[in-house]
Amino acid sequence: MSYPIIKDGTVTRNGFQSSHGRFTACWGIARFDSASLREIFLPELPNDADWLKFIDHTFVRAQLHHYGITDAGESTGESAEHELKLLKTALKLGKCDAVPAHIAALEAEMHEEWLATQSPRTLAKHPQWAMRFFVDPDGSRHWSTTHVVAFPFGRRDRDCIPPLCAAAAAVPGLHHATGQGRKPKVFVGWDMVAVDQAAKDHTANEDAAMAAAARVRLRRVARLAAAAARTPAAVVGKYVVECPAITDVWRGAGHMTMSISTTEERGLYQADFDFGMLTGVMLLNVDGYRLCEIQEDDDEDVGDNEHEDDEEAYDDEEYNEEYDEEYDDEEYHQYNYGDDDDDDADDADNDVGRGLNGGDDDDELTAYLERVVCKGDPNSQQPSGTASPTHTEATTDVEPNPEKYYLLLRSRHTATGEITSVPRLGWILCPSATYTTFKGVANLPDLGLTEFTARKVGRIPAPSRRKWSDYSWWEYENWRLSPA
């Protein structure tokens, strides 16, 4: 007679279930021994009996079923009380001290039936269950299994191999051998030659599979290397920046970074930098004069009609009076238009340091650009009145003919929020074609020409969250006029 087997392999019969060595009633409740049941249902202290009313009657019914105690009522409130009294009476009479023979036999039979449905992979982690292929339940050997049984293990199950081998070695005449590899197997059988040959074949197959996987991996690495060789190295990527001039004056500089990415214009790169005290955007290009054009365009945009909405916002009498009162004086015009009648060193430093085209004497600044920016020589003679660079060793240790990028930067001071909208110049020198490191010089606010070094930590740049226009003159005006 066949009995139903649940889809997951659980055997059901006569209101019981059996799977993985667990014998339960059909409510999924295991059998409790008599000592535990007496402690629960026959407490010695009267107060301990108060919580019996919270016990589910299903548990009581399951224990009655496990011990073969019949005369259980229906599933009603009265039957639940009747079942509880019946279980207490059975405990007092000792009917739960031993499992009835027919239930114990049913448990063993259902367990064997469940074992018969399981594969060697499931039984491999339970050596005593695995030996059912070669030993009868009563412990006697049987020779019906003439073939070699393979018990597979995963890479994380290697600790289960020794117990299985020990169980096989305990059976007289039974041989075992382990086939090594990424997925080891233990072969068990009565024929020693067949067992050893099966283990050797498995090891050879695993070695061949590992060799094939290694060849595939090497081909993939070769393809990636060839693709990398065909693709020229680029300055694009993520960098970690070191700048002693900043860390000496800004203790909280921390982890300074720079992320260089491409732009819509070919050959023009954008670098989002975080120097601790300063954050902002750099524009990089191998052609310094292209950056001059960008800087000149920025100067023209300050007074054009591109920001009509902003002009309407500021077009009121109160703002105009404030603007005229603050800027309509000789000092401002001297600063803004380069009328350096007194040869003031600070104003000249601002003219040259703030941009590639910051002063009124275009010929002198063009010459300075050709000597300093386009030549990369910070020791060249500067326009009259300009300050000397703070770090003149920027190019002394660079290899011959390094890759050179000129830069314009705009920044925001992290402490005050002040925006430096007028572009400041600089350059970077990459001594290696792999762009793993580079040295740079930038005219930073409050620091002047400052040397820094960068080391590439990733080829993929971080997503750019800043724009060149975020640091424009209009943004500076918004910051200046905003409430403190």
C-alpha positions in Angstrom: 0.0 0.0 0.0 1.4 3.4 -1.0 1.1 6.4 1.2 1.1 10.1 0.2 4.4 11.9 0.2 4.3 15.7 0.3 6.1 17.6 -2.4 9.0 18.5 -0.2 9.6 14.8 0.6 7.7 14.7 3.9 5.9 11.4 4.5 2.4 11.5 6.0 0.4 8.7 7.5 -2.2 8.2 10.2 -2.1 11.8 11.3 1.8 11.8 11.6 4.5 13.4 9.5 8.1 12.4 9.1 11.0 14.3 7.5 14.7 14.9 8.2 14.4 12.6 11.3 11.6 14.6 12.8 8.4 12.7 13.7 5.5 15.0 14.5 1.7 15.1 14.6 0.1 16.6 11.6 -0.1 19.9 13.4 3.7 20.0 13.3 4.1 19.3 17.1 6.7 16.9 18.3 6.4 14.4 21.1 7.3 15.5 24.6 8.6 13.0 27.2 6.5 12.2 30.2 8.8 14.1 32.6 8.3 17.3 30.7 4.5 16.7 30.4 4.2 16.2 34.1 6.1 19.4 34.8 3.6 21.2 32.6 0.3 19.6 33.4 0.9 18.3 37.0 2.7 21.1 38.7 3.6 20.7 42.3 2.8 24.3 43.3 -0.9 25.4 43.0 0.1 28.7 41.5 1.8 27.1 38.6 -1.5 25.6 37.4 -2.9 29.1 36.6 -1.2 29.3 33.3 -2.6 26.0 32.0 -5.6 28.0 30.6 -3.2 29.6 28.2 -2.0 26.3 26.6 -3.4 25.7 23.1 -5.6 22.6 23.1 -3.9 21.6 19.8 -0.8 20.8 21.8 -2.8 18.6 24.2 -4.4 16.8 21.3 -1.0 16.2 19.6 0.5 14.6 22.8 -2.6 12.4 23.1 -2.1 11.3 19.5 1.6 10.6 20.0 1.0 8.3 22.9 -2.0 6.6 21.3 -4.5 7.8 23.9 -7.9 7.7 22.2 -11.3 8.9 23.4 -10.6 12.5 22.4 -13.7 14.6 21.8 -14.5 17.0 19.0 -12.9 20.3 18.5 -15.2 22.3 20.8 -14.7 24.2 24.0 -16.0 21.2 26.0 -13.8 18.7 24.1 -10.7 20.8 24.8 -11.4 20.6 28.6 -12.1 16.9 28.2 -8.8 16.3 26.3 -6.9 18.2 29.1 -8.4 16.0 31.8 -7.7 12.9 29.7 -4.0 13.8 29.4 -3.7 14.5 33.1 -5.3 11.2 33.9 -2.9 9.4 31.4 0.1 11.1 33.1 -1.1 10.0 36.5 -1.6 6.4 35.3 1.8 6.3 33.6 0.4 5.8 30.1 2.9 8.4 28.7 6.0 6.8 30.3 6.6 4.7 27.1 5.7 5.1 23.4 3.3 2.4 22.2 5.0 -0.2 20.1 2.8 0.3 17.1 3.6 4.1 17.0 7.3 3.5 17.5 7.2 1.0 14.6 5.3 3.5 12.5 7.9 6.1 13.2 10.7 3.9 12.1 8.8 2.8 9.0 8.0 6.4 8.0 11.6 7.4 8.5 12.9 4.7 6.3 10.3 5.6 3.7 11.5 9.2 3.8 15.2 8.1 3.5 14.2 6.2 0.4 13.1 9.4 -1.3 16.2 11.3 -0.6 19.3 11.8 -2.8 22.9 11.1 -1.7 23.4 14.9 -1.6 20.8 15.2 1.1 22.1 12.3 3.1 25.8 13.2 2.8 25.7 15.4 5.8 24.2 12.7 8.0 26.6 9.7 7.9 24.3 7.3 9.7 21.5 8.0 7.2 24.0 7.7 4.3 24.9 4.2 5.4 21.4 3.0 4.7 22.6 2.2 1.2 24.9 -0.5 2.6 23.5 -1.4 6.1 20.0 -2.6 7.0 18.1 -0.9 9.8 18.9 -3.8 12.2 22.7 -3.2 11.6 23.3 -6.2 9.3 25.1 -5.6 6.0 23.3 -6.1 2.7 24.9 -6.4 -0.7 22.1 -5.2 -2.8 23.9 -1.9 -3.6 26.5 -3.2 -6.1 27.3 0.2 -7.7 29.5 2.9 -6.2 27.5 5.7 -4.5 28.9 9.2 -4.8 28.1 11.7 -2.0 28.7 15.3 -3.3 29.7 18.2 -1.1 29.9 21.9 -1.7 32.9 24.1 -1.2 31.6 25.1 2.3 30.8 21.5 3.3 34.3 20.1 3.5 34.0 19.7 7.3 31.3 17.0 6.7 33.6 14.8 4.7 35.6 13.2 7.7 32.5 12.0 9.6 31.1 10.3 6.4 34.5 8.6 5.8 34.6 7.5 9.4 31.1 6.0 9.2 32.1 4.1 6.0 35.3 2.8 7.6 33.3 1.4 10.5 31.4 -1.0 8.2 33.5 -4.1 7.5 34.3 -4.6 3.8 33.1 -1.2 2.8 35.6 1.0 0.9 35.6 4.8 0.4 37.7 7.3 -1.4 37.5 11.1 -1.8 37.7 12.8 -5.2 39.2 16.3 -4.8 38.3 19.5 -6.7 36.1 22.5 -6.3 33.2 20.2 -5.7 34.6 17.2 -3.8 32.8 13.9 -3.7 33.1 10.9 -1.4 32.7 7.5 -3.2 31.6 4.6 -1.2 31.1 0.9 -2.4 32.0 -2.7 -1.8 34.4 -2.8 -4.8 37.7 -1.2 -3.8 38.9 -0.9 -7.4 35.8 0.7 -8.7 35.7 3.1 -5.7 39.3 4.2 -6.3 38.8 4.6 -10.1 35.7 6.7 -9.5 37.6 9.0 -7.2 40.5 9.4 -9.7 38.1 10.1 -12.6 36.4 12.8 -10.5 39.6 14.5 -9.6 40.8 14.4 -13.2 37.5 15.9 -14.4 37.7 18.6 -11.7 41.2 19.5 -12.7 40.2 19.7 -16.4 37.3 22.0 -15.5 39.5 24.2 -13.4 42.0 24.4 -16.2 39.3 25.4 -18.7 38.0 28.1 -16.3 41.6 29.4 -15.9 42.0 29.6 -19.7 38.7 31.5 -20.0 39.8 33.9 -17.3 43.2 34.4 -19.0 41.5 35.1 -22.3 39.2 37.6 -20.6 42.2 39.3 -18.9 44.0 39.5 -22.3 41.0 41.0 -24.0 40.7 43.6 -21.2 44.4 44.4 -21.4 44.3 44.7 -25.2 41.3 47.0 -24.9 43.1 49.1 -22.4 46.2 49.2 -24.6 44.1 50.5 -27.6 42.4 53.1 -25.4 44.8 55.9 -24.6 45.1 56.8 -20.9 43.2 59.9 -20.0 43.3 62.3 -17.1 39.7 61.4 -16.3 39.2 59.7 -13.0 39.1 60.2 -9.2 42.1 61.5 -7.4 43.3 62.0 -3.8 45.0 65.3 -3.4 47.8 66.3 -1.0 48.6 70.0 -0.4 50.7 70.9 2.6 50.0 74.6 2.0 46.3 73.9 2.9 46.8 71.4 5.6 49.2 73.7 7.4 46.6 76.4 7.8 43.4 74.4 7.7 43.5 71.5 10.2 40.1 70.3 9.1 41.1 69.8 5.5 40.8 66.0 5.9 40.5 63.9 2.8 41.0 66.2 -0.2 39.7 64.9 -3.5 39.4 65.8 -7.1 37.2 64.2 -9.7 38.0 64.9 -13.4 35.3 64.2 -16.0 34.8 65.0 -19.7 32.5 67.8 -21.0 30.5 68.3 -24.1 33.4 70.1 -25.7 36.2 67.8 -26.9 39.5 68.3 -25.1 37.9 70.4 -22.3 37.6 68.7 -18.9 35.8 69.6 -15.7 37.3 68.9 -12.3 35.2 69.0 -9.1 37.6 69.5 -6.2 37.2 69.5 -2.5 40.3 71.0 -0.8 38.8 71.2 2.7 38.8 75.0 3.0 37.8 75.4 -0.7 35.4 73.6 -2.9 34.7 74.4 -6.5 35.2 73.6 -10.2 38.2 73.6 -12.5 38.2 73.7 -16.3 41.2 71.9 -17.8 42.5 72.1 -21.4 45.9 71.6 -23.1 45.3 74.8 -24.9 45.8 77.7 -22.5 44.4 80.2 -25.0 41.1 78.3 -25.1 40.8 79.0 -21.4 41.5 82.6 -22.1 38.5 82.7 -24.4 36.3 81.1 -21.7 37.5 83.7 -19.2 36.8 86.5 -21.6 33.4 85.2 -22.3 32.7 85.2 -18.5 33.8 88.8 -18.3 31.3 89.7 -21.1 28.5 87.8 -19.5 28.6 89.9 -16.4 27.0 92.9 -18.1 24.9 91.3 -20.9 21.2 90.6 -21.1 21.6 86.9 -20.5 20.2 87.3 -17.0 17.2 89.5 -17.6 15.3 87.7 -14.8 18.0 88.5 -12.3 18.2 92.1 -13.5 14.5 92.5 -13.0 14.9 91.2 -9.5 17.5 93.8 -8.8 15.8 96.6 -10.7 14.6 98.6 -7.8 15.5 102.0 -6.4 16.8 100.6 -3.0 19.2 98.2 -4.7 20.5 100.8 -7.2 21.2 103.2 -4.4 23.0 100.6 -2.4 24.9 99.4 -5.5 26.0 103.0 -6.4 26.9 103.8 -2.9 29.1 100.7 -2.6 30.8 100.6 -6.0 30.8 104.1 -7.4 34.0 105.2 -5.9 37.6 105.6 -7.0 38.9 102.6 -5.1 36.5 100.2 -6.8 37.2 101.5 -10.3 40.9 101.3 -9.6 40.6 97.7 -8.5 38.3 96.6 -11.3 39.8 98.3 -14.3 43.5 98.1 -13.4 44.2 101.8 -12.9 47.2 101.2 -10.7 48.4 104.7 -10.3 50.1 104.0 -7.0 51.7 100.7 -8.1 49.8 98.9 -5.4 51.2 95.3 -5.1 48.0 93.8 -3.7 45.8 95.1 -6.6 48.3 93.9 -9.2 48.3 90.5 -7.5 44.6 90.3 -7.8 44.6 91.3 -11.5 47.0 88.6 -12.5 46.1 86.0 -9.9 42.3 86.1 -10.4 42.4 85.3 -14.1 44.3 84.9 -17.3 43.1 88.3 -18.5 42.5 90.2 -15.3 44.3 93.5 -15.9 44.1 96.5 -18.3 47.5 95.9 -19.9 46.6 93.1 -22.3 50.0 92.9 -23.9 51.7 92.5 -20.5 49.3 89.8 -19.4 49.6 88.0 -22.7 53.3 87.9 -22.3 52.8 86.6 -18.8 50.5 83.9 -20.1 53.1 82.8 -22.7 55.9 82.7 -20.2 54.2 81.3 -17.2 51.0 79.5 -18.1 51.9 78.2 -21.6 55.5 77.5 -20.6 54.8 76.2 -17.1 57.6 78.2 -15.6 56.4 79.9 -12.3 59.9 81.6 -12.0 59.4 83.7 -15.1 59.2 87.4 -14.7 55.7 88.5 -13.8 54.0 91.7 -14.6 55.0 94.6 -12.5 53.7 94.6 -9.0 52.6 91.0 -8.9 53.5 88.9 -5.9 56.0 86.1 -6.1 54.7 82.5 -6.2 54.5 80.9 -2.8 55.8 77.5 -4.1 58.4 77.9 -6.8 59.4 74.2 -6.9 56.4 73.1 -8.8 58.2 71.9 -11.9 61.7 71.1 -10.7 61.1 67.3 -10.2 59.0 66.8 -13.3 60.2 64.4 -16.1 61.0 66.0 -19.5 58.1 66.7 -21.8 55.3 66.0 -19.3 51.6 66.2 -20.4 50.4 69.7 -19.4 46.9 71.0 -18.8 46.1 74.6 -18.0 43.3 75.3 -15.7 40.8 77.9 -14.6 39.1 77.6 -11.2 36.2 79.0 -9.4 35.7 78.2 -5.7 33.6 78.7 -2.6 35.1 79.1 0.9 33.6 76.3 3.1 33.7 78.4 6.3 32.3 81.7 5.0 30.5 80.6 1.8 32.2 83.4 -0.1 32.4 82.7 -3.8 35.4 83.5 -5.9 33.7 84.1 -9.2 36.6 85.6 -11.2 38.5 82.6 -12.6 42.0 82.0 -11.3 44.7 80.3 -13.3 46.9 77.3 -12.8 48.3 74.2 -14.5 48.9 70.5 -13.9 51.9 68.5 -15.1 51.5 64.7 -15.6 55.0 63.1 -15.7 53.5 59.7 -16.7 51.5 58.7 -19.7 49.3 56.6 -17.4 48.1 59.7 -15.5 48.5 57.9 -12.2 49.9 61.0 -10.5 50.3 64.6 -11.4 51.6 67.8 -9.9 49.7 71.0 -10.1 49.9 74.7 -9.3 46.8 76.8 -8.8 46.3 80.4 -7.7 44.0 79.7 -4.7 42.2 82.5 -2.8 44.2 83.7 0.3 47.1 81.4 -0.6 48.3 82.5 -4.0 50.2 80.2 -6.4 50.1 76.9 -4.4 51.5 73.5 -5.3 49.6 70.3 -4.9 50.0 66.7 -5.9 47.3 64.2 -6.9 47.2 60.4 -7.0 44.6 58.5 -9.1 42.4 56.1 -7.1 39.8 55.3 -9.8 39.4 55.5 -13.5 35.7 56.3 -13.3 35.0 59.8 -12.1 32.4 60.6 -9.4 29.1 62.0 -10.7 29.5 65.7 -11.2 27.2 67.7 -8.9 28.6 71.1 -9.7 28.6 73.5 -12.6 30.8 76.3 -13.7 27.9 78.6 -13.5 27.3 77.8 -9.8 30.3 80.1 -9.0 29.4 83.0 -11.4 29.3 86.7 -10.6 25.6 86.4 -10.1 26.0 83.7 -7.5 28.6 85.9 -5.8 26.1 88.8 -5.7 23.4 86.5 -4.3 25.8 85.5 -1.5 26.9 89.0 -0.8 23.4 90.4 -0.6 21.9 87.5 1.3 21.1 88.0 5.0 24.0 87.0 7.4 
